[in-house]
């Protein structure tokens, strides 16, 4: 439902009173309209251009500058013509991932740093999973452990990664940590930019050795989560991520030598 006009005016007055004393007209108007967009569901009409000029008490040109700013943030969509107006929006995940991963490239970020950060976040996520109610832990980890045990020697890295991805998605759903999940998605987008061509696989023997080590650590991790042992789960998660990190870095080395 659209925000009533009197509610918009109240929001704006509150923002004005609590905002920086020396904030520019553009900054104050941006903060007010941003608050309106965030307090609405996506795709809710905030008002027409003339109405919002009245609410925000700004000129047409200032309002359009504010609109461009919030459109870049992904919080506003301007529609023209019949039924047009200013509508609340939400940032697009694909756009966020692409923008940040591109920025990481301009900073010449080392891929090893990305995987190290991901590992640290994963350890904390696993610790949180182990602290959840027993029924939820058991239900989530039983199926995952069965999937890991079913993996046969000789499978390729991509098949192992598919199981790892499924494991990660299940724990994200269990813990409900959108911030950590977003960081992982950004890491993935960065990796996809970094490795534009498939990396030639190493020998099957190397993959079998990797699978054995990773599977042992992963089963220990899942078992500790099921038992509610946060410290053991964190230790196992750190070990499994170190194994994963080492394998990824070998793939990076193979790519750099090509």
C-alpha positions, 0 to 999 in steps of 0.5 A, a space after each residue: 500500500 502507498 504511504 499516506 501523504 501525512 505519514 510521508 510528511 511526518 517521516 520527512 519532518 523527523 528526518 529533517 530534525 535528526 539530520 546533520 545541521 549543515 547537510 545540503 538540500 540535496 543530502 536532506 532530500 535524499 535521506 528523506 526519500 531514501 527513508 520512504 523507499 526503505 519503509 515501503 515494500 518494493 514497487 510501491 508508489 511513493 508519489 508523483 513528481 509534483 507530490 514529492 516536490 511538495 513533500 520534500 520541499 525542493 525544486 524539480 531539478 533537485 528532486 530529479 538529482 535525488 531520483 538519479 542518486 537513489 536509482 543508482 542505489 537501486 532504491 527507486 524506479 521512476 516511471 513515465 506516462 500514465 500511472 507514472 511516478 516514483 516507486 520504491 525498489 530494491 537493489 538487484 543482487 546480480 548488479 551488486 555482485 557484478 559491481 563489487 567484483 569488478 571493483 575488486 578487480 580494479 583494486 588488483 585483489 589477490 584471489 587468495 585473500 578472497 578465499 581466506 575471507 570466505 573461510 573465516 566467515 564460513 567458520 563463524 557460520 558453522 559455529 552458529 549452526 551448531 548453536 541452533 535447536 537440535 531438531 533443525 541441526 539434525 534435519 539439515 546435516 543428515 541429508 548433507 552427510 549422506 550426500 558427502 558419503 555417497 561421493 565416489 573416488 575419481 570424480 572431478 573437481 566440478 562434481 565435488 564443488 557442486 556438493 560443496 555448493 549444496 552444503 553451503 546453500 543448506 547451511 545458509 538456509 539453516 542459519 539465515 545469515 544473508 550478509 555472509 551469503 552475500 559475501 560468498 556470492 560476491 566472492 563467486 562472482 569475482 572468481 568467475 571473472 578471474 577464471 574466464 576459461 576452464 582450468 585444465 584438471 590435474 591428475 585423477 590421483 590428485 583429485 582422489 587425494 583431495 576428495 578423501 581429505 575434504 570428505 573426512 573434514 566435511 563429515 567431521 564438520 557436519 557431525 559436530 554441527 549435528 551434535 551441537 559442538 560449536 568448537 569442534 564444528 569450527 575446528 573442522 570447518 577451518 580444516 575443511 576450508 584450508 583443504 578447499 583453499 589449497 585446492 583452489 590455489 593450485 587451480 589458480 597456479 595452473 591458470 597463471 602458468 597457462 
